[in-house]
Amino acid sequence: MAGSVVIDEVHVAFRVPKDLPEGRVEEVSRTLAGDEFLRRLRRAVRGVVRDFGELSGVRASASR
């Protein structure tokens, strides 16, 4: 039996302008795919969850 169940998911979408030069689109894509970005996103999610006392004991994760 699982120790927890998913009760909600929040999806984040990153959009770039249609006319953004291809080089910039690639740069943005590399940044989003990078380990540092995901590490900092996870840290931010944990911080927000901590700010809400009613979420005490709730586990949150961020993944691609």
Secondary structure, DSSP 8 states (H G I E B T S, - for coil): --S--------------TTS-HHHHHHHHHHHHSHHHHHHHHHHHHHHHHT-GGGTT-------
